[in-house]
Amino acid sequence: MNVLIVESDPSLGALWQRHLQRQGMGVRVETSQSGAASALNARRFDVIILDVVLEQGSALAVSDLASYRHPDTRVIFVTNSAFFSDGSIFAISQNACAFLQSDTPPEDLTAMVEHYGRLT
C-alpha cells in the first residue's frame, strides 16, 4: 500500500511515517502543496493523510488534484484546529473518507489507513 503524508510539521509527518512503515506500507512525506503535487504527478497513492491547514499551499488544492489524477485515492484529513469541525469537509472534498485531530494516536491513524487503503 502506498501512502502520501502531507503535513507541515516534519516531525509529526515522520512519526506517522514510521508507524505506517512498520506495517509494511510505502510512505512518502511532503510538507507543502507543491511537494504533494509533484508526488501525485509521479505516482498513485492508495491513501493520503492531509493536514487541513498547510503552511505552504492549500490542502483543498491537493485533495482536488488527487481526485482528478487518481479518483480512487482516499483522503484522511487531519487538523489541530477547529476548521471543518462541522463535517463540511465531506461536502467539499469528494475523496474525503475521514477527519481526525492531529493528536490522534499514530496506531489509530495507521489502522484507519489500513482500512481505507483496502477499499481502493
C-alpha positions in Angstrom: 0.0 0.0 0.0 1.3 3.4 -0.9 0.6 6.4 1.4 1.3 10.1 0.9 1.5 12.2 4.0 1.1 16.0 3.5 1.9 17.6 6.8 3.5 21.0 7.5 5.2 19.7 10.7 8.0 17.5 9.6 8.4 15.8 13.0 4.7 14.8 13.0 4.9 13.6 9.4 8.0 11.5 10.3 6.2 10.0 13.4 3.3 8.9 11.2 5.7 7.6 8.5 7.5 5.3 11.0 4.2 3.8 12.2 3.0 3.2 8.7 6.3 1.7 7.5 6.3 -0.7 10.4 3.1 -2.2 8.9 4.9 -2.6 5.5 3.5 0.4 3.8 5.4 2.6 1.3 5.3 6.1 2.6 6.2 9.5 1.1 6.1 12.6 3.2 5.7 16.1 1.8 5.3 19.4 3.7 3.7 21.6 1.0 1.1 21.8 -1.8 3.9 21.9 -4.4 5.6 18.8 -3.0 2.3 16.9 -2.8 1.5 17.9 -6.4 4.9 16.6 -7.6 4.3 13.3 -5.7 0.8 12.9 -7.2 2.1 13.5 -10.7 4.8 10.9 -10.2 2.7 8.0 -8.8 -0.6 6.8 -7.5 -1.3 6.6 -3.7 -3.9 4.5 -2.1 -4.4 6.9 0.8 -3.4 10.5 1.5 -3.1 11.8 5.1 -3.6 15.5 4.5 -3.3 18.4 7.0 -6.2 20.7 6.5 -4.1 23.8 7.3 -0.8 23.7 5.3 1.8 26.4 5.9 2.7 26.4 2.2 -0.3 26.0 -0.1 -3.8 24.6 0.1 -5.0 21.3 1.3 -8.1 21.5 -0.8 -6.0 22.0 -3.9 -4.1 18.8 -3.1 -7.3 17.0 -2.5 -8.7 18.2 -5.8 -5.6 17.2 -7.7 -5.7 13.8 -6.1 -9.4 13.4 -7.1 -8.6 14.4 -10.7 -5.5 12.3 -11.1 -6.4 9.3 -9.0 -10.2 9.2 -8.3 -10.0 6.1 -6.1 -7.4 7.6 -3.7 -8.9 8.1 -0.3 -8.0 11.2 1.8 -7.8 11.2 5.6 -7.9 14.9 6.7 -6.2 15.8 9.9 -6.1 19.1 11.8 -5.2 20.7 15.1 -7.7 23.5 14.6 -11.5 23.9 14.5 -11.6 24.2 10.7 -14.3 22.0 9.2 -15.2 20.6 12.7 -18.8 20.6 11.5 -18.1 17.9 8.9 -18.4 20.1 5.9 -15.1 18.8 4.6 -17.1 15.8 3.3 -19.2 18.1 1.1 -16.2 20.0 -0.2 -13.8 17.1 -0.9 -15.3 14.1 -2.8 -12.4 11.8 -1.8 -12.5 12.6 1.9 -13.1 9.4 4.0 -12.1 10.6 7.5 -11.5 13.7 9.5 -9.2 13.4 12.6 -7.4 15.5 15.1 -3.6 15.7 14.6 -3.1 14.3 18.0 -4.9 11.0 17.2 -2.6 8.2 18.3 -0.4 7.1 15.4 -1.5 3.5 15.8 -5.1 4.5 15.4 -4.2 6.5 12.3 -2.4 3.5 10.9 -5.4 1.3 11.5 -7.6 3.8 9.5 -5.1 3.9 6.7 -5.1 0.1 6.5 -8.9 0.1 6.5 -9.4 2.7 3.8 -6.4 1.5 1.8 -8.1 -1.9 1.3 -11.2 -0.2 -0.1 -9.3 1.3 -3.1 
